Amino acid sequence: MGDMAEYTDAERDTIRNAAFGAIALVSKADPGFFSSFKESLAGSKALASGPKEITEILKGGGLPTPPKGDQAAQEQAVTAGLTQAVGILDAKADGSAEAFKGVILEAAQAVADASDGVSPEEQAVIDKVRAALG
């Protein structure tokens, strides 16, 4: 599996931004202050409980950079980032891409489940995340 030393700062940033961006997209799909708080905690907890090779990448390097623009632009940036992150992980380490996909889908589901179940809007975003992960 992957080793932190194998990734450039830019690659780690891409992976981290994609992971946290996916959580943010699902959370924004069903807005509400308290809902967002619960969803963020659930998503972060799911990411933190992932395989070591993934959590090591996610926990380093400072805060993720959220995508700019309207909802469609943010979705496009995050889904492109997810696809790019999978490509980086696939090229660098056996099994890390699959581990990343699993962690992201688990975190996205945890976010959606955190507040009053999964809304149709949240499910639509999860489906886009799944498609972007390949």
ROSE-4610 file (N, C-alpha, C; in Angstrom, 1 decimal, always signed):
// ROSE-4610
residu = [M/M/M/G/G/G/D/D/D/M/M/M/A/A/A/E/E/E/Y/Y/Y/T/T/T/D/D/D/A/A/A/E/E/E/R/R/R/D/D/D/T/T/T/I/I/I/R/R/R/N/N/N/A/A/A/A/A/A/F/F/F/G/G/G/A/A/A/I/I/I/A/A/A/L/L/L/V/V/V/S/S/S/K/K/K/A/A/A/D/D/D/P/P/P/G/G/G/F/F/F/F/F/F/S/S/S/S/S/S/F/F/F/K/K/K/E/E/E/S/S/S/L/L/L/A/A/A/G/G/G/S/S/S/K/K/K/A/A/A/L/L/L/A/A/A/S/S/S/G/G/G/P/P/P/K/K/K/E/E/E/I/I/I/T/T/T/E/E/E/I/I/I/L/L/L/K/K/K/G/G/G/G/G/G/G/G/G/L/L/L/P/P/P/T/T/T/P/P/P/P/P/P/K/K/K/G/G/G/D/D/D/Q/Q/Q/A/A/A/A/A/A/Q/Q/Q/E/E/E/Q/Q/Q/A/A/A/V/V/V/T/T/T/A/A/A/G/G/G/L/L/L/T/T/T/Q/Q/Q/A/A/A/V/V/V/G/G/G/I/I/I/L/L/L/D/D/D/A/A/A/K/K/K/A/A/A/D/D/D/G/G/G/S/S/S/A/A/A/E/E/E/A/A/A/F/F/F/K/K/K/G/G/G/V/V/V/I/I/I/L/L/L/E/E/E/A/A/A/A/A/A/Q/Q/Q/A/A/A/V/V/V/A/A/A/D/D/D/A/A/A/S/S/S/D/D/D/G/G/G/V/V/V/S/S/S/P/P/P/E/E/E/E/E/E/Q/Q/Q/A/A/A/V/V/V/I/I/I/D/D/D/K/K/K/V/V/V/R/R/R/A/A/A/A/A/A/L/L/L/G/G/G]
num = [1/1/1/2/2/2/3/3/3/4/4/4/5/5/5/6/6/6/7/7/7/8/8/8/9/9/9/10/10/10/11/11/11/12/12/12/13/13/13/14/14/14/15/15/15/16/16/16/17/17/17/18/18/18/19/19/19/20/20/20/21/21/21/22/22/22/23/23/23/24/24/24/25/25/25/26/26/26/27/27/27/28/28/28/29/29/29/30/30/30/31/31/31/32/32/32/33/33/33/34/34/34/35/35/35/36/36/36/37/37/37/38/38/38/39/39/39/40/40/40/41/41/41/42/42/42/43/43/43/44/44/44/45/45/45/46/46/46/47/47/47/48/48/48/49/49/49/50/50/50/51/51/51/52/52/52/53/53/53/54/54/54/55/55/55/56/56/56/57/57/57/58/58/58/59/59/59/60/60/60/61/61/61/62/62/62/63/63/63/64/64/64/65/65/65/66/66/66/67/67/67/68/68/68/69/69/69/70/70/70/71/71/71/72/72/72/73/73/73/74/74/74/75/75/75/76/76/76/77/77/77/78/78/78/79/79/79/80/80/80/81/81/81/82/82/82/83/83/83/84/84/84/85/85/85/86/86/86/87/87/87/88/88/88/89/89/89/90/90/90/91/91/91/92/92/92/93/93/93/94/94/94/95/95/95/96/96/96/97/97/97/98/98/98/99/99/99/100/100/100/101/101/101/102/102/102/103/103/103/104/104/104/105/105/105/106/106/106/107/107/107/108/108/108/109/109/109/110/110/110/111/111/111/112/112/112/113/113/113/114/114/114/115/115/115/116/116/116/117/117/117/118/118/118/119/119/119/120/120/120/121/121/121/122/122/122/123/123/123/124/124/124/125/125/125/126/126/126/127/127/127/128/128/128/129/129/129/130/130/130/131/131/131/132/132/132/133/133/133/134/134/134]
x = [+0.8/+0.0/+0.9/+0.3/+1.0/+1.8/+2.7/+3.5/+3.5/+3.4/+3.3/+4.4/+5.6/+6.7/+6.5/+5.6/+5.4/+4.6/+4.0/+3.1/+3.7/+3.6/+4.0/+3.0/+3.3/+2.4/+1.1/+1.3/+0.2/-0.7/-0.1/-1.0/-1.8/-1.1/-1.8/-2.9/-2.7/-3.7/-4.9/-4.6/-5.7/-6.5/-5.9/-6.6/-7.4/-6.8/-7.5/-8.6/-8.4/-9.5/-10.7/-10.4/-11.5/-12.3/-11.6/-12.2/-13.2/-12.6/-13.4/-14.5/-14.1/-15.1/-16.3/-16.1/-17.2/-18.2/-17.6/-18.4/-19.2/-18.6/-19.2/-20.4/-20.2/-21.2/-22.5/-22.3/-23.4/-24.1/-23.4/-23.9/-24.7/-24.2/-24.9/-26.1/-26.2/-27.4/-28.7/-28.6/-29.7/-29.4/-29.5/-29.0/-29.7/-29.1/-29.6/-28.4/-28.4/-27.2/-26.9/-27.9/-27.6/-27.4/-28.1/-27.9/-26.4/-26.0/-24.6/-23.6/-23.8/-22.9/-22.8/-23.9/-24.0/-23.4/-23.7/-23.2/-21.7/-21.1/-19.7/-19.0/-19.5/-18.9/-19.0/-20.1/-20.2/-19.3/-19.1/-18.2/-16.8/-16.4/-15.0/-14.7/-15.6/-15.4/-15.2/-16.0/-15.9/-14.5/-14.1/-12.8/-11.7/-11.8/-10.7/-10.6/-11.7/-11.7/-11.3/-10.9/-10.5/-9.1/-8.7/-7.4/-6.3/-5.2/-4.1/-3.5/-3.3/-2.7/-3.5/-4.8/-5.7/-5.7/-5.9/-5.9/-4.7/-3.5/-2.2/-2.2/-2.8/-2.8/-3.8/-4.9/-6.0/-5.6/-4.9/-4.7/-3.5/-2.7/-1.6/-1.9/-1.0/-1.1/-2.0/-2.6/-3.5/-4.9/-5.6/-7.1/-7.2/-8.3/-8.6/-9.0/-8.9/-9.3/-10.7/-11.7/-13.1/-13.1/-13.9/-14.0/-14.9/-14.6/-15.4/-16.5/-17.4/-18.4/-19.7/-20.7/-22.0/-22.0/-23.2/-23.3/-22.8/-23.2/-22.8/-21.2/-20.6/-19.2/-18.5/-19.0/-18.4/-18.5/-19.7/-19.9/-18.9/-18.7/-17.8/-16.4/-16.0/-14.6/-14.3/-15.3/-15.1/-15.1/-16.0/-16.1/-14.8/-14.4/-13.1/-11.9/-11.9/-10.9/-10.9/-12.1/-12.2/-11.7/-12.0/-11.5/-9.9/-9.4/-8.0/-7.3/-7.9/-7.4/-7.3/-8.3/-8.3/-7.1/-7.0/-5.9/-4.5/-4.3/-3.1/-2.8/-3.8/-3.7/-3.5/-4.1/-4.0/-2.6/-2.0/-0.7/+0.4/+0.1/+1.2/+1.2/+0.0/+0.0/-1.1/-0.7/-1.6/-2.7/-3.9/-5.0/-5.5/-4.6/-5.0/-6.2/-6.3/-7.4/-8.7/-8.7/-10.0/-10.3/-9.3/-9.5/-10.1/-9.5/-10.0/-11.5/-11.8/-13.2/-14.1/-13.7/-14.6/-14.7/-13.7/-13.7/-14.6/-14.5/-15.3/-16.7/-17.1/-18.5/-19.1/-18.3/-18.7/-19.0/-18.0/-18.2/-19.4/-19.6/-20.7/-22.0/-22.1/-23.3/-23.5/-22.4/-22.5/-23.0/-22.6/-23.1/-24.6/-25.0/-26.4/-27.3/-26.8/-27.5/-27.6/-26.7/-26.5/-27.7/-28.5/-29.6/-30.9/-31.8/-33.1/-33.1/-32.1/-32.0/-31.6/-31.5/-31.0/-32.1/-31.9/-32.9/-32.6/-33.6/-33.3/-32.2/-32.0/-30.9/-29.6/-29.5/-28.3/-27.9/-28.9/-28.7/-28.2/-28.7/-28.3/-26.8/-26.4/-24.9/-24.1/-24.5/-23.8/-23.6/-24.6/-24.6/-23.5/-23.4/-22.4/-21.0/-20.9/-19.6/-19.2/-20.1/-19.8/-19.4/-20.0/-19.7/-18.3/-18.0/-16.7/-15.5/-15.8/-14.8/-14.5/-15.5/-15.3/-15.6]
y = [-1.2/+0.0/+1.2/+2.4/+3.6/+4.1/+5.0/+5.5/+7.0/+7.8/+9.3/+9.8/+9.3/+9.8/+9.6/+8.8/+8.5/+9.6/+10.5/+11.5/+12.9/+13.7/+15.1/+15.8/+17.1/+17.9/+18.2/+18.4/+18.6/+17.4/+16.2/+15.0/+14.8/+15.0/+14.9/+16.0/+17.2/+18.2/+17.8/+17.2/+16.8/+15.7/+14.8/+13.7/+14.2/+15.1/+15.7/+16.6/+17.4/+18.3/+17.5/+16.5/+15.6/+15.0/+14.4/+13.7/+14.7/+15.8/+16.7/+17.4/+17.6/+18.2/+17.3/+16.0/+15.0/+15.1/+15.2/+15.4/+16.7/+17.7/+19.0/+19.0/+18.4/+18.3/+17.6/+16.5/+15.8/+16.6/+17.2/+18.1/+19.2/+19.9/+21.0/+20.7/+19.4/+18.9/+19.0/+19.0/+19.1/+20.1/+21.4/+22.4/+22.5/+23.1/+23.4/+23.5/+24.5/+24.7/+23.5/+23.0/+21.9/+20.6/+20.5/+19.3/+19.3/+20.4/+20.5/+20.2/+20.6/+20.3/+18.8/+18.2/+16.8/+16.0/+16.5/+15.8/+15.9/+17.1/+17.3/+16.4/+16.3/+15.4/+13.9/+13.5/+12.1/+11.8/+12.7/+12.5/+12.5/+13.4/+13.5/+12.2/+11.7/+10.5/+9.3/+9.2/+8.2/+8.2/+9.4/+9.5/+9.1/+9.5/+9.2/+7.8/+7.0/+5.6/+4.7/+5.4/+4.6/+3.9/+3.2/+2.6/+3.6/+3.1/+4.0/+4.7/+4.0/+4.7/+5.9/+5.8/+6.9/+8.0/+7.6/+8.6/+9.4/+8.8/+9.5/+10.6/+10.4/+11.4/+12.5/+12.2/+13.1/+14.0/+13.5/+14.3/+15.3/+15.2/+16.1/+17.3/+18.3/+19.4/+20.5/+20.7/+21.9/+21.6/+22.7/+22.7/+22.5/+21.7/+21.6/+22.9/+23.1/+24.3/+24.0/+24.6/+24.4/+24.9/+24.2/+24.8/+26.0/+26.9/+28.1/+28.0/+29.0/+29.0/+28.5/+28.4/+28.0/+26.5/+26.0/+24.5/+23.6/+24.0/+23.1/+23.2/+24.3/+24.5/+23.7/+23.8/+23.1/+21.5/+21.1/+19.7/+19.2/+20.0/+19.6/+19.5/+20.5/+20.6/+19.4/+19.1/+17.9/+16.6/+16.4/+15.1/+14.9/+16.0/+15.9/+15.6/+16.2/+16.0/+14.5/+14.0/+12.6/+11.6/+11.9/+11.1/+11.2/+12.4/+12.6/+11.9/+12.0/+11.4/+9.9/+9.2/+7.8/+7.5/+8.3/+8.1/+8.1/+9.1/+9.2/+8.0/+7.6/+6.5/+5.2/+5.0/+3.9/+3.7/+4.8/+4.8/+4.6/+5.0/+5.0/+3.8/+3.2/+2.1/+1.1/-0.1/-1.2/-1.2/-1.2/-1.2/+0.1/+1.1/+2.4/+3.1/+2.9/+3.5/+2.9/+1.6/+0.9/+1.3/+1.4/+1.8/+3.2/+4.1/+5.5/+5.5/+4.8/+4.7/+4.3/+3.3/+2.8/+3.8/+4.4/+5.5/+6.6/+7.1/+8.2/+7.9/+6.7/+6.3/+6.1/+5.5/+5.4/+6.7/+7.7/+9.0/+9.7/+9.6/+10.3/+9.7/+8.4/+7.8/+8.2/+8.3/+8.7/+10.2/+11.0/+12.4/+12.4/+11.7/+11.7/+11.1/+10.1/+9.4/+10.2/+11.2/+11.9/+12.7/+13.2/+14.1/+13.7/+13.0/+12.6/+11.8/+10.9/+10.0/+10.6/+9.8/+10.3/+10.9/+12.2/+12.9/+12.5/+12.7/+12.5/+13.3/+14.5/+15.4/+14.8/+14.3/+13.8/+12.5/+11.7/+10.4/+10.8/+11.8/+12.2/+12.6/+13.3/+13.7/+12.4/+11.6/+10.3/+9.5/+9.5/+8.8/+9.5/+10.8/+11.5/+11.2/+11.2/+10.9/+9.4/+8.5/+7.1/+7.0/+7.7/+7.7/+8.3/+9.4/+10.0/+9.1/+8.3/+7.4/+6.2/+6.0/+4.9/+3.5]
z = [+0.0/+0.0/+0.0/-0.2/-0.3/+0.9/+0.6/+1.7/+1.4/+2.5/+2.4/+1.5/+1.6/+0.8/-0.7/-1.1/-2.5/-3.2/-2.4/-3.0/-2.9/-4.0/-3.9/-3.1/-2.7/-2.0/-2.9/-4.2/-5.0/-5.1/-5.2/-5.2/-3.9/-2.8/-1.5/-1.4/-1.9/-1.9/-2.8/-3.9/-4.8/-4.1/-3.5/-2.8/-1.6/-0.8/+0.3/-0.1/-1.0/-1.5/-2.1/-2.8/-3.3/-2.2/-1.3/-0.2/+0.6/+1.1/+1.8/+1.0/-0.3/-1.2/-1.4/-1.4/-1.6/-0.4/+0.8/+2.0/+2.0/+1.6/+1.5/+0.5/-0.6/-1.6/-1.1/-0.5/+0.1/+1.1/+2.0/+3.1/+2.5/+1.5/+0.9/+0.1/-0.3/-1.0/-0.2/+1.1/+2.0/+3.1/+2.8/+3.7/+5.1/+6.0/+7.3/+8.3/+9.2/+10.0/+10.9/+11.7/+12.6/+11.8/+10.7/+9.8/+9.3/+8.8/+8.3/+9.4/+10.6/+11.7/+11.9/+12.1/+12.3/+11.1/+9.9/+8.7/+8.6/+8.9/+8.9/+9.8/+11.0/+12.0/+11.6/+11.0/+10.6/+9.4/+8.5/+7.4/+7.8/+8.7/+9.2/+10.0/+10.8/+11.5/+10.6/+9.5/+8.6/+7.9/+7.5/+6.8/+7.8/+9.0/+10.0/+10.3/+10.1/+10.4/+9.3/+8.2/+7.0/+7.1/+6.1/+6.1/+6.4/+7.0/+7.4/+6.2/+5.1/+3.9/+3.4/+3.6/+3.2/+4.3/+5.5/+6.6/+6.7/+6.4/+6.5/+5.5/+4.3/+3.3/+3.7/+4.2/+4.5/+5.7/+6.7/+7.9/+7.7/+6.8/+6.6/+5.7/+5.8/+4.8/+5.0/+6.1/+6.4/+5.9/+5.8/+5.5/+4.0/+3.6/+2.2/+1.6/+0.3/-0.4/-1.1/-0.6/-1.2/-2.6/-3.5/-4.8/-4.8/-5.8/-6.0/-7.0/-7.0/-8.0/-7.5/-8.4/-8.0/-7.8/-7.4/-7.1/-8.2/-9.4/-10.6/-10.8/-10.6/-10.7/-9.6/-8.4/-7.3/-7.5/-8.0/-8.3/-9.3/-10.4/-11.4/-10.9/-10.1/-9.6/-8.7/-7.8/-6.9/-7.6/-8.5/-9.2/-10.1/-10.7/-11.5/-10.5/-9.3/-8.4/-7.9/-7.7/-7.2/-8.3/-9.5/-10.6/-10.7/-10.5/-10.5/-9.3/-8.2/-7.0/-7.1/-7.7/-8.0/-8.9/-9.9/-10.9/-10.2/-9.3/-8.6/-7.7/-7.0/-6.1/-6.8/-8.0/-8.8/-9.3/-9.7/-10.3/-9.3/-8.0/-7.0/-6.1/-5.8/-4.8/-5.1/-5.0/-5.1/-4.0/-4.4/-3.4/-2.8/-2.9/-2.3/-3.0/-4.3/-5.0/-4.6/-4.5/-4.0/-2.6/-1.7/-0.3/-0.3/-1.1/-1.2/-1.6/-2.6/-3.1/-2.0/-1.3/-0.2/+0.9/+1.3/+2.4/+1.9/+0.7/+0.2/+0.2/-0.3/-0.4/+1.0/+1.9/+3.3/+4.0/+3.8/+4.3/+3.7/+2.4/+1.8/+2.3/+2.5/+3.1/+4.5/+5.3/+6.7/+6.8/+5.9/+5.9/+5.6/+4.6/+4.2/+5.3/+6.0/+7.1/+8.4/+8.5/+9.8/+10.3/+9.3/+9.7/+9.0/+9.6/+9.1/+7.9/+7.7/+6.6/+5.3/+4.3/+3.0/+2.2/+1.8/+1.0/-0.5/-1.4/-2.8/-3.4/-2.9/-3.3/-2.9/-1.7/-1.2/-2.0/-2.2/-3.0/-4.4/-5.0/-6.3/-6.3/-5.3/-5.1/-4.9/-4.0/-3.8/-5.1/-5.9/-7.2/-8.1/-8.1/-8.9/-8.3/-7.0/-6.4/-6.8/-6.7/-7.1/-8.5/-9.4/-10.8/-11.0/-10.3/-10.4/-10.0/-9.0/-8.4/-9.4/-10.3/-11.3/-10.8]
